[in-house]
Amino acid sequence: MAKMRKKQDLAVKTCLTCGRPFAWRRKWEKVWDEVKYCSERCRSERKSGQTRVLVK
């Protein structure tokens, strides 16, 4: 079994659509270099040309 890691030790990227940070997931293990969006919603909004602004 693989060694357990703490969430803060995982790689992090910033979503191109919403600008929020998201962490590495096991299902992205083989394609992590190709992952650009944090969710299906952000991926589909990017294709349609809509962008969301992160409001604080």
MDAnalysis code that builds the backbone (N, CA, C; Angstrom):
import MDAnalysis as mda
import numpy as np

u = mda.Universe.empty(168, n_residues=56, atom_resindex=np.repeat(np.arange(56), 3), trajectory=True)
u.add_TopologyAttr("name", ["N", "CA", "C"] * 56)
u.add_TopologyAttr("resid", np.arange(1, 57))
u.add_TopologyAttr("resname", ["MET", "ALA", "LYS", "MET", "ARG", "LYS", "LYS", "GLN", "ASP", "LEU", "ALA", "VAL", "LYS", "THR", "CYS", "LEU", "THR", "CYS", "GLY", "ARG", "PRO", "PHE", "ALA", "TRP", "ARG", "ARG", "LYS", "TRP", "GLU", "LYS", "VAL", "TRP", "ASP", "GLU", "VAL", "LYS", "TYR", "CYS", "SER", "GLU", "ARG", "CYS", "ARG", "SER", "GLU", "ARG", "LYS", "SER", "GLY", "GLN", "THR", "ARG", "VAL", "LEU", "VAL", "LYS"])
u.atoms.positions = np.array([
    [0.840, -1.184, 0.000],
    [0.000, 0.000, 0.000],
    [0.886, 1.248, 0.000],
    [0.428, 2.295, -0.659],
    [1.188, 3.536, -0.770],
    [1.231, 4.274, 0.560],
    [2.281, 5.041, 0.732],
    [2.445, 5.836, 1.934],
    [1.414, 6.964, 1.961],
    [0.789, 7.176, 3.096],
    [-0.204, 8.240, 3.235],
    [0.502, 9.589, 3.296],
    [-0.112, 10.597, 2.691],
    [0.444, 11.947, 2.695],
    [-0.577, 12.909, 3.286],
    [-0.088, 13.952, 3.875],
    [-0.968, 14.998, 4.379],
    [-1.407, 15.858, 3.211],
    [-2.599, 16.418, 3.304],
    [-3.129, 17.222, 2.204],
    [-2.216, 18.400, 1.857],
    [-1.614, 19.019, 2.845],
    [-0.758, 20.165, 2.564],
    [0.534, 19.770, 1.846],
    [0.864, 18.476, 1.819],
    [2.054, 18.004, 1.119],
    [1.804, 17.700, -0.351],
    [0.537, 17.727, -0.795],
    [0.208, 17.419, -2.181],
    [0.487, 18.616, -3.089],
    [0.745, 18.325, -4.356],
    [0.977, 19.389, -5.333],
    [-0.290, 20.219, -5.527],
    [-0.124, 21.492, -5.804],
    [-1.260, 22.409, -5.964],
    [-1.113, 23.176, -7.272],
    [-2.234, 23.396, -7.956],
    [-2.290, 24.224, -9.159],
    [-3.410, 25.241, -8.986],
    [-3.420, 26.255, -9.849],
    [-4.477, 27.265, -9.846],
    [-5.358, 27.042, -11.069],
    [-6.667, 27.020, -10.866],
    [-7.635, 26.816, -11.946],
    [-7.577, 28.000, -12.915],
    [-7.564, 27.715, -14.204],
    [-7.493, 28.770, -15.216],
    [-8.790, 29.560, -15.339],
    [-9.906, 28.976, -14.921],
    [-11.194, 29.653, -15.045],
    [-11.520, 30.502, -13.820],
    [-11.518, 29.877, -12.644],
    [-11.961, 30.591, -11.441],
    [-10.815, 31.139, -10.600],
    [-9.597, 30.684, -10.859],
    [-8.442, 31.192, -10.132],
    [-8.235, 30.593, -8.758],
    [-9.027, 29.618, -8.392],
    [-8.891, 28.982, -7.083],
    [-7.829, 27.889, -7.133],
    [-7.121, 27.695, -6.023],
    [-6.142, 26.609, -5.978],
    [-6.836, 25.260, -5.800],
    [-6.275, 24.221, -6.414],
    [-6.795, 22.873, -6.210],
    [-5.633, 21.905, -6.101],
    [-5.833, 20.853, -5.339],
    [-4.765, 19.904, -5.015],
    [-4.799, 18.685, -5.919],
    [-3.654, 18.022, -5.986],
    [-3.481, 16.776, -6.734],
    [-4.488, 15.743, -6.250],
    [-5.027, 14.975, -7.188],
    [-5.930, 13.873, -6.860],
    [-5.391, 12.593, -7.473],
    [-5.655, 11.508, -6.825],
    [-5.137, 10.230, -7.302],
    [-5.603, 9.911, -8.720],
    [-6.852, 10.283, -9.049],
    [-7.358, 9.990, -10.396],
    [-6.619, 10.780, -11.477],
    [-5.914, 11.849, -11.087],
    [-5.132, 12.641, -12.025],
    [-3.664, 12.234, -12.040],
    [-3.329, 11.145, -11.394],
    [-1.945, 10.736, -11.215],
    [-1.148, 10.689, -12.522],
    [-1.720, 10.114, -13.568],
    [-1.012, 9.940, -14.831],
    [-1.077, 11.159, -15.745],
    [-2.024, 12.068, -15.489],
    [-2.214, 13.218, -16.388],
    [-2.094, 14.563, -15.652],
    [-1.413, 14.585, -14.509],
    [-1.335, 15.800, -13.693],
    [-0.787, 16.990, -14.486],
    [0.149, 16.765, -15.385],
    [0.715, 17.868, -16.176],
    [-0.300, 18.465, -17.132],
    [-1.332, 17.720, -17.492],
    [-2.360, 18.184, -18.430],
    [-3.568, 18.812, -17.739],
    [-3.707, 18.635, -16.426],
    [-4.863, 19.154, -15.680],
    [-4.760, 20.671, -15.579],
    [-5.850, 21.368, -15.976],
    [-5.858, 22.835, -15.971],
    [-7.008, 23.415, -15.156],
    [-8.064, 22.633, -14.946],
    [-9.273, 23.135, -14.306],
    [-9.603, 22.338, -13.056],
    [-10.225, 22.988, -12.082],
    [-10.527, 22.332, -10.812],
    [-11.761, 21.441, -10.883],
    [-12.622, 21.656, -11.879],
    [-13.865, 20.888, -11.952],
    [-14.382, 20.836, -13.391],
    [-15.363, 19.982, -13.609],
    [-16.026, 19.903, -14.918],
    [-16.718, 21.226, -15.240],
    [-17.283, 21.860, -14.223],
    [-17.971, 23.136, -14.431],
    [-17.009, 24.197, -14.981],
    [-15.842, 24.304, -14.383],
    [-14.860, 25.279, -14.872],
    [-14.375, 24.919, -16.272],
    [-14.196, 23.637, -16.532],
    [-13.736, 23.208, -17.857],
    [-14.765, 23.557, -18.922],
    [-16.048, 23.314, -18.634],
    [-17.089, 23.595, -19.619],
    [-17.315, 25.101, -19.782],
    [-17.174, 25.878, -18.718],
    [-17.321, 27.337, -18.830],
    [-16.183, 27.932, -19.639],
    [-15.020, 27.358, -19.533],
    [-13.876, 27.874, -20.287],
    [-14.101, 27.669, -21.783],
    [-14.670, 26.520, -22.161],
    [-14.938, 26.236, -23.566],
    [-15.999, 27.174, -24.132],
    [-16.971, 27.575, -23.296],
    [-18.044, 28.432, -23.771],
    [-17.654, 29.914, -23.755],
    [-16.472, 30.207, -23.213],
    [-15.998, 31.585, -23.222],
    [-16.408, 32.395, -22.016],
    [-17.142, 31.810, -21.094],
    [-17.546, 32.521, -19.888],
    [-16.442, 32.388, -18.853],
    [-16.226, 33.453, -18.095],
    [-15.277, 33.379, -16.996],
    [-15.940, 33.912, -15.744],
    [-15.627, 33.279, -14.628],
    [-16.162, 33.728, -13.352],
    [-15.101, 34.548, -12.649],
    [-15.533, 35.552, -11.941],
    [-14.617, 36.381, -11.173],
    [-14.739, 35.980, -9.710],
    [-13.624, 35.702, -9.104],
    [-13.593, 35.332, -7.700],
    [-13.751, 36.577, -6.851],
    [-14.848, 36.677, -6.108],
    [-15.134, 37.850, -5.288],
    [-14.830, 37.512, -3.847],
    [-14.094, 38.402, -3.198],
    [-13.725, 38.160, -1.789],
    [-14.583, 38.988, -0.885],
])
